[in-house]
Amino acid sequence: MNVVTIPKKLAKEGDLIVLPRKEYEALINARAIEEFEPTIAQKKALIMAESNFRRRKTLSYDELTCKLGFRDRP
């Protein structure tokens, strides 16, 4: 078992996190991934979808697959 001595200054500040190096590097690399930025058309489509959802103008998965012709109505 490894023993780690934490300086009192760090322990008093309360912002100390200990994790394995591989996990730390994975977190650093995850920050490098670009975030998704929706287009104006995608934002408008989302607003319309949210509006339809609020007005309960939605289809269940089964209704959608039937309407698209992927399967027959039960």
N, C-alpha and C positions, 0 to 999 in steps of 0.2 A: 504494500500500500504506500502511495506517495503522500508526503506531508507537505502542505503548503502553508506558508506564513503570510498572513494578510496584514499589511501595515495598518496601524490604528487610524491613520488619516483617511484611508479608503473605506474602512469599516464604519467610520463615523458619518461619512457622506451618504451612505445607504444606496449608492448606485453601483454596486458591485455584482457582476454576474459571472459565473464560472461555467464554462461549457467546453467540450472537446474541440480541438482545433478544426477537425473536419466539419463539424457543425457550424463553427464560426465562419469558415471559408465558404460553406454553402450559403449562409446568410448574406455574406458580402457579394457573392456571385449572383444571388437572386435580385439584389438591388440593381444590377446592371441590365436587367430585362426591361425593355421598353413597355410602357403602359399603353393600353388600347385607347385610342382617341377616336370616338365615333364621328362619322361625317354628319353634315347637317341633315341629310336625308334619313340617316339612321336615328338621329335624335327625334325627328318628326315622327318616324314610324313607332318609336318607343312611346312617345306622348300619346299617339293614337291607340296603341295597344293598351296602355294604362287606362285610358278613357273607356275603351270597350270593356275592360275588365271591371271597372267600377260600375258600369251600366249592366253588368252581367250578360254581355253579348259575346260569349265565348263558347267554344266547343270542347267537349271532353275528348280524350285521346281516341276512344272508340268511334265517336261521331265524326271526328276528323278523318280517320282512316277509311270509314265508309264513304264519306263525301268525296274523298280523293280517289275512290275506286280501288283501294288496296284490298278490300274485303267486302263481302256481302253483309247486308244488315241482318242482325240476329232475329 
